[in-house]
Amino acid sequence: MWLWQKYAESGLLSARHDYDAGGMQLPALLSMACNSYFMAANPATAAYPFLTTAAANVIQAFGNAEQKAHFLPGMFSGRFAGTMALTEPDVGSSLGDLATKAKPYNDGTYRLSGQKMYISGGDQDITENIVHLVLARIEGAVAGVKGISMFIVPKFLVTDAGDIGARNDAQLAGLLLRATLCAGNWPKPRYTCSA
C-alpha cells in the first residue's frame, strides 16, 4: 500500500495532464521515460498506476465535464484507482461479440448487466475507490464493435463534493490467482494479480 501512496505523492499519476487539472504537463515521452524506471524495477508495482493512468486518460479525452470533475481528482491524487473491463467469459477479448448490455434509464443513467473477467486491479483495498471503465452494448445498438459504448462504473458512487458515497451494485464474483506480476501476499493474496 505504501508503494501506491509514494507513487501517487510523486505526481506521476497525472504527470501528462494540464497543471490546472493537477498535472505536471510533462511531454508524453518524458512521462513514459519516468515510468520505465518503475516498470524495470518491479512490473507488479507499476501495473496499478499504469492502469489508473490509462483509465484517467480515457476519461480526460472522452468524459464530459461532470465525469471529469467526479473522477479525475481522485484518480490523479491516488485516492481512486482505475481499471478497464473488456474480457468476458464466453467471448474472451473478441470485443465485437461482447454480451454485456446497457439499459438506458430516463434519468440519463444506464443499468449494466453481464460479466467481465481478467480485470487487473478489479478489487483491492489499496485505494478508497476503483473506477472501472466497462465496455457494454446499449440495447438496440448495432452488432459488432461499432455498437460498443464505454461506461464509468465506480465501486463506490462519488458525491458532487468528491466524497465516497454508496456502494455501487457491481459485484466481484471471484479472483483469479496467478503467480505472475502479483502485488498481493502469498499464500493468502489480498489483491488481484495480472499476467
Residue frames relative to the residue before (quaternion, step in Angstrom):
aa qw qx qy qz dx dy dz
M 1.0000 0.0000 0.0000 0.0000 0.00 0.00 0.00
W 0.6567 0.5224 -0.3248 0.4363 3.59 0.96 -0.80
L 0.5871 0.5647 -0.3793 0.4389 3.61 1.11 -0.53
W 0.6322 0.5175 -0.3230 0.4777 3.57 0.99 -0.85
Q 0.6652 0.5117 -0.3088 0.4475 3.58 0.86 -0.93
K 0.6628 0.4965 -0.3057 0.4699 3.58 0.95 -0.85
Y 0.6324 0.5187 -0.3324 0.4696 3.58 0.99 -0.81
A 0.6631 0.5021 -0.3037 0.4647 3.59 0.91 -0.92
E 0.6572 0.5181 -0.3089 0.4519 3.59 0.94 -0.88
S 0.6093 0.5721 -0.3505 0.4226 3.60 1.13 -0.59
G 0.4643 -0.6946 0.4338 0.3372 3.59 1.21 -0.46
L 0.4802 0.7120 -0.4213 0.2916 3.58 1.22 -0.09
L 0.5429 0.6123 -0.4165 0.3961 3.64 1.15 -0.35
S 0.7903 0.2459 -0.1259 0.5468 3.59 1.10 -0.62
A 0.2552 0.8387 -0.4642 0.1263 3.59 1.28 0.21
R 0.7286 0.4469 -0.2498 0.4549 3.61 0.93 -0.84
H 0.6228 0.5798 -0.3380 0.4021 3.59 1.21 -0.30
D 0.6971 -0.4850 0.3407 0.4034 3.53 -1.32 0.40
Y 0.6045 -0.5761 0.4198 0.3558 3.52 -1.15 0.69
D 0.6454 0.5383 -0.3171 0.4396 3.59 0.99 -0.85
A 0.6916 0.4424 -0.2680 0.5041 3.61 1.19 -0.51
G 0.6516 -0.5226 0.3176 0.4488 3.59 1.24 0.12
G 0.5595 0.6279 -0.3737 0.3912 3.56 1.27 0.12
M 0.5269 -0.6214 0.4831 0.3207 3.52 -1.39 -0.07
Q 0.3460 -0.7542 0.4696 0.3015 3.58 1.33 -0.25
L 0.2512 0.7725 -0.5403 0.2194 3.58 1.02 0.74
P 0.5035 -0.6030 0.5048 0.3579 3.59 -1.04 0.60
A 0.6443 -0.5561 0.3620 0.3803 3.58 -1.10 0.74
L 0.6607 0.5226 -0.3172 0.4356 3.60 0.90 -0.89
L 0.6680 0.4875 -0.3019 0.4743 3.59 0.95 -0.82
S 0.6243 0.5302 -0.3324 0.4676 3.59 1.03 -0.77
M 0.6636 0.4940 -0.3038 0.4725 3.59 0.95 -0.87
A 0.6252 0.5311 -0.3413 0.4589 3.60 1.03 -0.72
C 0.6382 0.5123 -0.3261 0.4731 3.60 0.96 -0.81
N 0.7033 0.4755 -0.2706 0.4539 3.57 0.86 -0.95
S 0.5673 0.6071 -0.3928 0.3940 3.59 1.12 -0.50
Y 0.5970 0.5602 -0.3634 0.4446 3.60 1.12 -0.55
F 0.6491 0.5005 -0.3156 0.4780 3.58 1.01 -0.79
M 0.6539 0.5096 -0.3125 0.4637 3.56 0.95 -0.84
A 0.6647 0.4951 -0.3068 0.4679 3.59 0.96 -0.81
A 0.6760 0.5013 -0.2956 0.4521 3.58 1.00 -0.78
N 0.7890 -0.1612 0.1605 0.5707 3.58 0.88 -0.90
P 0.3121 -0.7844 0.5037 0.1833 3.63 -0.17 1.22
A 0.6309 0.5397 -0.3472 0.4361 3.62 1.00 -0.71
T 0.6563 0.4985 -0.3107 0.4735 3.57 0.99 -0.78
A 0.6870 0.4918 -0.2778 0.4570 3.58 1.05 -0.72
A 0.5553 0.6662 -0.3890 0.3108 3.61 1.08 -0.62
Y 0.7073 0.4621 -0.2903 0.4494 3.63 0.68 -0.98
P 0.6584 0.4797 -0.3377 0.4715 3.64 0.86 -0.75
F 0.6482 0.5169 -0.3318 0.4500 3.60 0.95 -0.77
L 0.6381 0.5126 -0.3248 0.4738 3.60 1.00 -0.79
T 0.6593 0.5066 -0.3064 0.4635 3.57 0.95 -0.86
T 0.6475 0.5135 -0.3151 0.4667 3.57 0.94 -0.85
A 0.6550 0.5094 -0.3137 0.4617 3.58 0.94 -0.87
A 0.6659 0.4904 -0.3061 0.4716 3.60 0.90 -0.89
A 0.6477 0.5081 -0.3175 0.4706 3.60 0.98 -0.81
N 0.6191 0.5412 -0.3436 0.4536 3.59 1.03 -0.73
V 0.6461 0.5120 -0.3195 0.4672 3.60 1.00 -0.81
I 0.6656 0.4853 -0.3084 0.4758 3.59 0.90 -0.89
Q 0.6342 0.5296 -0.3299 0.4567 3.60 0.99 -0.81
A 0.7220 0.4555 -0.2500 0.4568 3.59 0.91 -0.90
F 0.8395 0.2295 -0.0689 0.4877 3.59 0.88 -0.90
G 0.5684 0.6142 -0.3912 0.3830 3.62 1.18 -0.27
N 0.4833 -0.6290 0.5083 0.3353 3.53 -1.24 0.38
A 0.7359 -0.4312 0.2770 0.4424 3.59 -1.28 0.17
E 0.6515 0.5178 -0.3212 0.4521 3.61 0.97 -0.82
Q 0.6578 0.5036 -0.3104 0.4662 3.60 0.94 -0.87
K 0.6434 0.5167 -0.3219 0.4642 3.57 0.95 -0.82
A 0.6752 0.4946 -0.2936 0.4619 3.58 0.93 -0.91
H 0.6761 0.5059 -0.2959 0.4466 3.60 1.01 -0.77
F 0.8390 0.2928 -0.1023 0.4472 3.57 0.77 -1.00
L 0.6548 0.5636 -0.3438 0.3679 3.62 0.87 -0.79
P 0.6377 0.5154 -0.3766 0.4311 3.68 0.81 -0.70
G 0.6706 0.4913 -0.2996 0.4682 3.60 0.95 -0.82
M 0.6660 0.4852 -0.3046 0.4777 3.58 1.03 -0.74
F 0.6657 0.5019 -0.3072 0.4589 3.59 0.96 -0.79
S 0.7110 0.4502 -0.2629 0.4719 3.59 1.04 -0.71
G 0.5189 -0.6442 0.4154 0.3783 3.60 1.23 -0.35
R 0.4443 0.6720 -0.4733 0.3563 3.62 1.23 0.13
F 0.7635 0.2308 -0.1190 0.5914 3.58 1.14 -0.73
A 0.2487 -0.7116 0.6319 0.1803 3.54 -1.24 0.58
G 0.2699 -0.7652 0.5606 0.1656 3.56 -1.24 0.31
T 0.0751 -0.7738 0.6274 0.0452 3.53 -1.23 0.59
M 0.2400 -0.7144 0.6228 0.2101 3.52 -1.38 0.03
A 0.1624 -0.8021 0.5730 0.0434 3.55 -0.69 1.16
L 0.0549 0.8354 -0.5364 0.1062 3.54 -0.19 1.33
T 0.7427 0.4625 -0.2267 0.4278 3.56 0.72 -1.16
E 0.1432 -0.7871 0.5978 0.0515 3.55 -1.06 0.87
P 0.6488 -0.5702 0.3427 0.3694 3.60 -1.11 0.67
D 0.7750 0.3915 -0.2073 0.4507 3.61 0.82 -0.92
V 0.7898 0.2962 -0.1558 0.5140 3.61 1.14 -0.48
G 0.4208 -0.7105 0.4727 0.3077 3.58 1.23 -0.03
S 0.7445 -0.3609 0.2936 0.4788 3.54 -0.91 -0.97
S 0.3727 0.6974 -0.5090 0.3401 3.58 1.18 0.53
L 0.2342 -0.8497 0.4538 0.1312 3.53 0.30 1.29
G 0.6175 0.5632 -0.3520 0.4215 3.59 1.02 -0.63
D 0.7186 0.4275 -0.2356 0.4953 3.57 1.20 -0.49
L 0.3668 0.7615 -0.4917 0.2094 3.62 1.17 0.02
A 0.3284 -0.7800 0.5160 0.1325 3.54 -1.10 0.83
T 0.4812 0.6639 -0.4534 0.3494 3.63 1.19 -0.20
K 0.1847 -0.8107 0.5531 0.0515 3.54 -0.78 1.10
A 0.1860 -0.7518 0.6232 0.1088 3.51 -1.26 0.57
K 0.1458 -0.7892 0.5946 0.0486 3.55 -0.68 1.16
P 0.3387 -0.7620 0.5116 0.2070 3.60 -0.65 1.08
Y 0.2094 -0.7482 0.6181 0.1196 3.56 -1.21 0.69
N 0.6620 -0.5522 0.3468 0.3695 3.58 -1.19 0.56
D 0.6676 0.5076 -0.3115 0.4469 3.61 1.14 -0.50
G 0.6183 -0.5745 0.3343 0.4193 3.60 1.28 0.17
T 0.5970 0.5434 -0.3696 0.4602 3.58 1.27 0.04
Y 0.3043 -0.7262 0.5873 0.1875 3.54 -1.35 0.18
R 0.2565 -0.7074 0.6325 0.1837 3.54 -1.22 0.56
L 0.1943 -0.7931 0.5713 0.0829 3.57 -0.61 1.18
S 0.0053 -0.7713 0.6364 0.0112 3.54 -1.13 0.71
G 0.4879 0.6209 -0.4955 0.3618 3.53 -0.90 0.98
Q 0.4026 -0.6941 0.5409 0.2522 3.53 -1.33 -0.13
K 0.1064 -0.7501 0.6497 0.0624 3.52 -1.20 0.71
M 0.0813 -0.7938 0.6011 0.0452 3.56 -1.17 0.53
Y 0.7832 0.2947 -0.2606 0.4815 3.56 -1.35 0.30
I 0.3085 0.7344 -0.5366 0.2784 3.58 0.85 0.98
S 0.2628 -0.7721 0.5600 0.1455 3.56 -0.21 1.24
G 0.8078 0.1622 -0.1623 0.5430 3.55 -0.74 1.07
G 0.3076 0.8142 -0.4534 0.1920 3.57 1.30 0.24
D 0.7746 -0.0555 0.0040 0.6300 3.56 1.17 -0.49
Q 0.1876 0.7574 -0.6000 0.1761 3.53 -0.92 0.97
D 0.3610 -0.7316 0.5315 0.2278 3.56 -1.26 0.22
I 0.3570 0.7431 -0.4852 0.2915 3.55 1.18 0.56
T 0.7925 0.2280 -0.0953 0.5576 3.58 1.00 -0.86
E 0.6329 -0.5416 0.4012 0.3810 3.55 -1.30 0.31
N 0.8072 0.0547 0.0249 0.5872 3.57 1.06 -0.72
I 0.2155 -0.7374 0.6232 0.1464 3.55 -1.31 0.41
V 0.1959 -0.7790 0.5896 0.0845 3.56 -0.75 1.09
H 0.1344 -0.8030 0.5794 0.0371 3.56 -0.36 1.29
L 0.1862 -0.7171 0.6571 0.1388 3.55 -1.05 0.82
V 0.0766 -0.8392 0.5366 -0.0441 3.54 -0.38 1.32
L 0.2976 -0.7339 0.5845 0.1767 3.55 -0.93 0.95
A 0.1291 0.7687 -0.6146 0.1213 3.55 -0.96 0.97
R 0.3952 -0.6905 0.5537 0.2459 3.53 -1.32 0.33
I 0.3847 -0.7077 0.5444 0.2342 3.58 -0.74 1.07
E 0.5879 -0.5902 0.4169 0.3636 3.57 -0.98 0.87
G 0.8033 0.2515 -0.2162 0.4947 3.56 -0.84 1.04
A 0.4950 0.6569 -0.4367 0.3643 3.62 1.22 -0.11
V 0.6140 -0.5633 0.4064 0.3748 3.55 -1.20 0.52
A 0.5539 -0.5960 0.4656 0.3481 3.55 -1.22 0.53
G 0.7109 0.4454 -0.3333 0.4303 3.55 -1.29 0.35
V 0.7557 -0.4189 0.2659 0.4274 3.53 -1.32 -0.05
K 0.6036 0.5816 -0.3692 0.4014 3.62 1.10 -0.51
G 0.6897 0.4768 -0.2837 0.4652 3.59 1.19 -0.37
I 0.5234 0.6512 -0.4010 0.3756 3.58 1.27 0.13
S 0.0967 -0.7625 0.6378 0.0506 3.55 -1.11 0.80
M 0.3274 -0.7222 0.5718 0.2105 3.55 -1.25 0.42
F 0.1364 -0.7992 0.5848 0.0257 3.53 -0.96 0.99
I 0.3620 -0.6878 0.5830 0.2367 3.54 -1.16 0.68
V 0.0155 0.7990 -0.5968 0.0718 3.57 -0.61 1.19
P 0.1217 -0.8172 0.5596 0.0655 3.60 -0.04 1.22
K 0.5708 -0.5680 0.4575 0.3772 3.56 -1.17 0.54
F 0.7604 0.1122 -0.0600 0.6369 3.56 1.06 -0.84
L 0.4960 -0.6307 0.5003 0.3255 3.56 -1.03 0.77
V 0.2954 -0.7499 0.5703 0.1583 3.56 -1.17 0.62
T 0.4036 -0.7204 0.5134 0.2338 3.58 -0.84 0.99
D 0.6790 -0.4793 0.3600 0.4239 3.56 -1.29 0.22
A 0.6665 0.4919 -0.2919 0.4782 3.58 1.18 -0.56
G 0.5647 -0.6201 0.3781 0.3918 3.60 1.28 -0.05
D 0.5072 0.6472 -0.4195 0.3846 3.57 1.27 0.15
I 0.5660 -0.5792 0.4617 0.3620 3.55 -1.27 0.40
G 0.1852 -0.7895 0.5795 0.0813 3.54 -0.89 0.99
A 0.8202 -0.2172 0.1884 0.4945 3.53 -1.17 -0.72
R 0.5813 -0.5617 0.4663 0.3595 3.56 -1.29 0.50
N 0.4338 -0.6818 0.5308 0.2555 3.55 -0.96 0.90
D 0.5985 -0.5920 0.4087 0.3525 3.59 -1.24 0.38
A 0.5102 0.6493 -0.4336 0.3607 3.62 1.16 -0.37
Q 0.1205 -0.8212 0.5576 0.0167 3.56 -0.83 1.01
L 0.4030 -0.6673 0.5716 0.2560 3.53 -1.18 0.68
A 0.2817 -0.7821 0.5354 0.1492 3.58 -0.72 1.08
G 0.7720 -0.2415 0.1704 0.5628 3.60 1.11 -0.53
L 0.4047 -0.6917 0.5443 0.2481 3.52 -1.34 0.17
L 0.2657 -0.7090 0.6282 0.1792 3.53 -1.10 0.76
L 0.1572 -0.8230 0.5432 0.0542 3.55 -0.51 1.17
R 0.0243 0.7777 -0.6259 0.0535 3.53 -0.88 1.03
A 0.4857 -0.6869 0.4660 0.2742 3.54 -1.16 0.52
T 0.6159 0.5389 -0.3645 0.4443 3.61 1.17 0.34
L 0.8648 0.0342 -0.0559 0.4978 3.54 -1.07 0.83
C 0.3587 0.7566 -0.4791 0.2632 3.56 0.96 0.77
A 0.2213 -0.7778 0.5768 0.1154 3.54 -0.93 0.95
G 0.5207 0.6534 -0.4002 0.3765 3.57 1.18 0.47
N 0.5191 -0.6067 0.4935 0.3448 3.53 -1.31 -0.20
W 0.2281 -0.7740 0.5765 0.1288 3.58 -0.76 1.01
P 0.6067 -0.1394 -0.7793 -0.0718 1.69 -2.16 1.21
K 0.6481 0.4663 -0.3363 0.4994 3.62 1.22 0.11
P 0.1356 -0.8396 0.5209 0.0736 3.59 0.29 1.22
R 0.2769 -0.7735 0.5536 0.1362 3.55 -1.04 0.82
Y 0.7702 0.3170 -0.1635 0.5288 3.57 1.13 -0.45
T 0.5887 -0.5639 0.4467 0.3686 3.53 -1.26 0.47
C 0.2972 -0.7434 0.5737 0.1727 3.56 -1.03 0.77
S 0.1606 -0.7725 0.6019 0.1230 3.57 -1.17 0.47
A 0.3122 -0.7549 0.5499 0.1738 3.53 -1.14 0.66
